[in-house]
Amino acid sequence: MGMGAEMKLKIAKRAAKEIKEGMVVNLGIGIPSLVPNFLPAGFPVMIQAENGILGIGAEPSPGKEEWELCNAAGYPVTEAKGVSYFDTALAFGMIRSGAIDLTILGSLQVSEAGDLANWIVPGKTIPGMGGAMELAQKAKKVIVVMSHLDKNGRPKIVETCTLPLTARRCVSRIITDMAVIDVTENGLLLAEVMEPFTLQEVADCTAAQLKAES
């Protein structure tokens, strides 16, 4: 089950609600990079990227892209008010020192304990982990955005990750096309069911025990 553009936008729109005024936020590649498009114009947030930018705005309109202005994935972005630039070493220094309030990352699997597996599928060639390991361990809050099922229809929220881990016990909230789920000390807690799904459908598509808020 591939993820269509409409589903990606639905998840990004919900994830944008997690960003609060005054935050320093780092967004992963894929769905997270769509999140700025759903923030109000002039929203007071500073979005940071590993390639050395603090103050990313929404996507530029077609024909307005600047080849030198991009995010860590190489996609064109616009500047927010107060933007600043620096080298990658300083960008990672910000991340490793805990200066990032929130990171929103894509994922391949998340376990019921909040373990994150988002960087490699065995047998696939990839360029590397990027900043995911540092972000997962050092950001003050980690939110994962992803489809609830993989392209083969298998649950991506599982009891134990079978893919190589990025970091252990780091995820606090999972936002999918079907639900918003919190990782708590007492297990996975269903916070919201996304339309048009039902609680039962969410539970059936989750390969871990899921508790509903009473």
C-alpha positions as CSV (number, residue, x, y, z in Angstrom):
1,M,0.0,0.0,0.0
2,G,1.8,3.1,-1.3
3,M,1.3,6.4,0.3
4,G,-0.4,9.0,-1.9
5,A,0.1,12.7,-1.9
6,E,-3.2,13.3,-0.2
7,M,-2.3,11.0,2.7
8,K,1.0,12.7,3.1
9,L,-0.6,16.2,3.3
10,K,-3.2,14.9,5.8
11,I,-0.4,13.7,8.1
12,A,1.7,16.9,7.7
13,K,-1.3,19.1,8.4
14,R,-2.0,17.3,11.7
15,A,1.7,17.3,12.6
16,A,1.9,21.1,12.1
17,K,-0.5,21.5,15.1
18,E,2.3,20.1,17.3
19,I,4.5,23.1,16.7
20,K,4.1,25.8,19.3
21,E,5.2,29.5,19.2
22,G,8.9,30.1,19.9
23,M,10.0,26.6,19.3
24,V,13.3,25.6,17.5
25,V,12.2,22.7,15.3
26,N,14.1,20.2,13.0
27,L,12.1,18.5,10.3
28,G,13.2,15.2,8.7
29,I,12.9,14.4,5.0
30,G,9.7,13.2,3.4
31,I,6.4,14.1,5.1
32,P,8.1,16.3,7.8
33,S,9.4,18.6,5.1
34,L,5.7,19.4,4.2
35,V,4.8,20.7,7.7
36,P,5.9,24.3,7.2
37,N,3.2,24.6,4.4
38,F,0.6,24.2,7.1
39,L,1.9,26.9,9.6
40,P,0.1,30.3,9.5
41,A,2.0,33.0,7.7
42,G,4.5,34.7,10.0
43,F,4.2,32.0,12.7
44,P,6.9,32.5,15.2
45,V,9.0,29.4,14.9
46,M,12.6,28.8,13.9
47,I,13.0,25.7,11.7
48,Q,16.5,24.3,11.7
49,A,18.2,22.0,9.2
50,E,21.5,20.0,9.4
51,N,22.9,21.7,6.3
52,G,23.2,24.9,8.3
53,I,20.1,27.0,8.3
54,L,17.9,28.3,11.1
55,G,14.7,29.9,9.8
56,I,13.1,27.9,7.1
57,G,9.8,29.0,5.6
58,A,7.2,27.3,3.4
59,E,8.0,25.9,0.0
60,P,8.6,28.5,-2.7
61,S,6.0,28.9,-5.4
62,P,7.0,27.3,-8.8
63,G,9.6,29.4,-10.6
64,K,10.6,31.2,-7.4
65,E,13.1,28.6,-6.2
66,E,16.7,29.7,-5.4
67,W,19.3,26.9,-6.1
68,E,21.4,27.9,-3.1
69,L,18.5,27.9,-0.7
70,C,17.5,24.4,0.4
71,N,16.9,22.1,3.3
72,A,18.9,19.1,4.4
73,A,17.3,16.9,1.8
74,G,18.2,19.3,-1.0
75,Y,14.7,20.6,-1.6
76,P,14.1,24.3,-2.2
77,V,12.8,26.4,0.8
78,T,12.1,30.0,1.6
79,E,13.5,32.1,4.3
80,A,11.6,33.1,7.5
81,K,12.1,36.4,9.3
82,G,15.4,36.3,11.2
83,V,17.0,33.5,9.2
84,S,20.6,32.7,9.9
85,Y,23.2,30.5,8.2
86,F,26.2,28.5,9.6
87,D,28.2,25.4,8.8
88,T,27.1,21.8,9.3
89,A,29.4,21.3,12.4
90,L,27.5,24.1,14.2
91,A,24.2,22.7,13.0
92,F,25.0,19.4,14.6
93,G,26.4,21.1,17.7
94,M,23.0,22.7,18.2
95,I,21.3,19.3,17.9
96,R,23.8,17.4,20.1
97,S,23.6,20.1,22.8
98,G,19.8,19.8,23.2
99,A,18.9,23.1,21.6
100,I,16.2,21.6,19.4
101,D,12.8,21.7,21.1
102,L,11.0,19.4,18.7
103,T,11.9,17.1,15.8
104,I,9.4,15.6,13.5
105,L,10.8,12.5,11.7
106,G,9.6,9.9,9.2
107,S,9.9,6.2,10.2
108,L,9.8,2.7,8.9
109,Q,8.8,1.2,12.3
110,V,8.1,2.4,15.9
111,S,7.9,-0.1,18.8
112,E,5.5,0.1,21.7
113,A,8.5,1.2,23.9
114,G,9.2,4.2,21.5
115,D,12.1,2.6,19.7
116,L,12.7,4.2,16.3
117,A,13.8,2.4,13.2
118,N,13.9,4.9,10.3
119,W,17.2,4.7,8.5
120,I,17.7,1.4,6.7
121,V,15.9,-1.5,5.1
122,P,18.3,-4.5,4.9
123,G,19.4,-5.1,1.3
124,K,18.6,-1.5,0.2
125,T,21.4,1.0,-0.6
126,I,21.1,4.3,1.2
127,P,23.4,7.3,1.6
128,G,23.5,7.1,5.4
129,M,21.7,7.9,8.7
130,G,22.0,11.7,8.3
131,G,21.1,13.5,11.5
132,A,18.4,11.1,12.6
133,M,20.4,9.4,15.4
134,E,21.4,12.7,17.0
135,L,17.9,14.2,16.7
136,A,16.2,11.1,18.1
137,Q,18.5,11.1,21.2
138,K,18.9,14.9,21.8
139,A,15.8,16.7,20.7
140,K,13.5,17.6,23.7
141,K,10.6,15.9,21.9
142,V,10.5,13.4,19.1
143,I,7.3,13.0,17.0
144,V,7.1,10.4,14.2
145,V,5.0,10.9,11.1
146,M,4.3,7.9,8.8
147,S,1.7,5.7,7.1
148,H,0.1,3.3,9.5
149,L,0.8,0.4,7.2
150,D,3.8,-0.2,5.0
151,K,3.5,-0.7,1.2
152,N,2.8,-4.4,1.8
153,G,0.0,-3.7,4.2
154,R,2.0,-4.6,7.3
155,P,1.7,-2.6,10.5
156,K,4.6,-0.1,11.1
157,I,3.7,0.2,14.8
158,V,5.0,-3.0,16.4
159,E,5.8,-4.7,19.7
160,T,9.5,-4.9,18.8
161,C,11.2,-3.4,15.8
162,T,12.6,-5.9,13.3
163,L,14.6,-3.3,11.3
164,P,17.9,-1.8,12.6
165,L,17.2,0.9,15.2
166,T,18.1,4.5,15.0
167,A,17.6,5.1,18.8
168,R,15.8,3.4,21.7
169,R,12.9,4.8,23.7
170,C,12.9,8.2,22.0
171,V,9.5,8.6,20.4
172,S,6.8,10.4,22.3
173,R,4.0,10.7,19.8
174,I,3.2,8.9,16.5
175,I,1.0,10.6,13.9
176,T,-0.3,8.4,11.0
177,D,-3.0,8.6,8.4
178,M,-5.2,6.6,10.8
179,A,-4.4,7.9,14.3
180,V,-2.5,9.9,16.8
181,I,-0.8,7.6,19.4
182,D,1.2,8.5,22.4
183,V,4.1,6.4,23.8
184,T,3.7,6.3,27.5
185,E,5.3,4.5,30.4
186,N,2.2,2.3,30.4
187,G,2.3,1.5,26.7
188,L,0.7,3.0,23.6
189,L,-2.2,5.3,24.2
190,L,-4.6,6.2,21.4
191,A,-5.1,10.0,21.5
192,E,-7.1,10.5,18.3
193,V,-8.7,8.5,15.5
194,M,-8.4,10.1,12.1
195,E,-11.4,10.2,9.8
196,P,-12.7,8.1,8.2
197,F,-11.3,5.3,10.4
198,T,-12.7,3.7,13.5
199,L,-11.0,2.7,16.8
200,Q,-11.4,-0.9,15.8
201,E,-9.7,-0.4,12.4
202,V,-6.8,1.4,14.1
203,A,-6.4,-1.5,16.6
204,D,-6.5,-4.1,13.8
205,C,-3.8,-2.3,11.9
206,T,-1.5,-1.9,15.0
207,A,0.8,-4.8,15.8
208,A,1.1,-3.9,19.5
209,Q,-1.3,-3.4,22.4
210,L,-3.2,-0.2,22.1
211,K,-5.0,1.5,25.0
212,A,-7.8,4.1,24.4
213,E,-8.1,7.2,26.5
214,S,-11.1,6.8,28.9
